């Protein structure tokens, strides 16, 4: 039987007072808290599986509320997300839900979140995002190819990061629609994807991430990626999920 293995962690980092990231791995969610070490979960490929990371907007109120709302909805809908149309509607519904939750609540007004993830289907995978959390395809040598689309303005030469996000779920006083980014990929052999918040990709360059993924299996790689972000100052919450797709011989839960 074919399986999907997901190794994930979420950590507050060294600067933030609390964790505004949320994580969904199938029916398992982690919201407003942290893992002490990477957790690996195995899922038989008999129904759709959604893996999502949501990063509550810093500088806005209640980012952890918005991110939790979105990942819990995706987790609850996961088995029914059978294709692009269903996934797109789930993301648009998540956007509406963030605004609805803030209505009449001054303490929640303007809350918002990014989201990025993958939907694993029987013979394909859909990568999706709104905002600047990212999805990477990982080749067997550890090379990275970003398959999400950053919702941020073009960077000037020599600059690698920005705090400006041009599209989020929620995030403003008046409701605004979103246009989720979706990309479809066939699955076969041993496929590997990284889903993460910018708490990893802002402080840790892609070549360092690729080097870790090239030299370590999933559990060790998740730990080493976390450690690289911490050693770079841990300026933000750090949430990541390594998704490995294959059959009995290629999925190794480590």
C-alpha positions, 0 to 999 in steps of 0.5 A, spaced: 500 500 500 502 507 498 503 511 504 504 519 505 509 520 511 509 527 514 514 530 519 512 536 522 514 541 527 512 548 530 516 553 534 516 560 537 523 562 535 527 566 540 524 573 539 516 572 539 512 572 545 508 567 542 506 562 536 502 565 531 503 559 526 498 553 526 499 547 522 494 541 519 497 534 517 490 531 515 486 530 522 492 532 526 492 540 528 497 544 532 495 551 533 498 556 538 503 551 541 509 548 539 512 541 538 518 539 543 521 535 537 519 533 530 513 529 529 512 524 524 505 521 521 504 516 516 497 516 512 495 510 507 493 513 500 486 511 500 483 518 501 485 526 500 490 528 505 491 536 506 498 538 509 498 546 511 502 551 514 498 558 516 502 564 519 498 569 523 500 576 521 505 580 525 503 587 527 496 585 526 491 583 532 490 575 533 494 572 528 494 566 532 486 566 531 486 567 524 491 561 523 488 556 527 481 558 524 484 556 517 488 550 518 482 547 522 477 548 517 482 545 512 483 539 516 476 538 517 474 538 510 481 534 508 477 528 506 472 532 501 478 536 498 478 532 491 481 537 486 482 544 484 475 546 485 474 544 492 481 546 494 480 553 491 473 554 494 475 551 501 481 557 501 476 562 499 471 560 504 477 560 509 478 568 507 470 569 508 471 565 515 476 570 518 472 576 516 466 573 519 469 571 525 472 579 526 465 582 525 463 586 531 469 584 535 474 590 535 479 586 538 480 581 532 479 587 527 484 586 521 486 579 523 489 575 518 494 569 516 498 566 510 497 559 508 501 554 504 500 547 503 499 541 499 493 536 497 495 529 496 491 525 492 491 518 489 495 520 483 497 527 483 499 533 488 496 540 489 500 545 491 497 551 494 498 558 497 495 565 499 501 570 502 508 568 503 509 562 506 512 557 501 512 550 498 518 547 495 519 541 491 525 537 493 529 533 488 533 527 490 539 531 491 536 536 496 535 541 490 529 546 491 524 548 486 519 553 489 512 551 487 508 556 491 508 564 489 510 569 493 504 574 494 509 580 495 512 586 491 518 584 487 525 585 491 530 590 489 537 587 487 541 584 493 535 583 497 532 576 499 526 578 504 521 583 505 516 583 510 510 586 505 505 581 504 500 583 498 495 578 499 492 574 505 486 571 508 483 576 512 488 582 514 484 588 513 478 592 516 473 591 509 472 584 506 477 583 500 477 577 496 483 572 495 486 569 488 489 562 491 495 560 487 494 552 485 499 548 481 498 541 480 504 535 479 503 528 478 506 523 483 510 517 482 516 514 485 519 518 491 516 525 491 518 530 497 515 537 499 517 542 504 511 546 506 514 552 511 512 559 514 517 565 513 520 563 520 524 558 516 526 561 509 527 568 511 533 567 516 535 561 512 538 561 505 535 556 500 542 553 499 542 551 506 535 548 506 537 544 500 544 542 504 540 539 510 535 536 505 540 532 501 544 530 507 539 528 512 532 524 513 526 527 514 526 527 522 533 529 522 532 534 517 526 537 520 530 538 527 536 541 523 532 546 519 529 548 526 536 549 528 539 553 522 533 558 523 535 558 531 542 559 530 540 565 525 537 568 530 530 565 530 527 572 529 520 569 527 515 563 529 518 557 525 513 552 522 515 546 517 512 540 514 516 535 510 511 531 506 514 524 503 510 520 498 511 513 495 510 506 496 512 501 502 519 501 499 520 508 498 516 512 504 521 511 511 518 514 517 524 517 520 
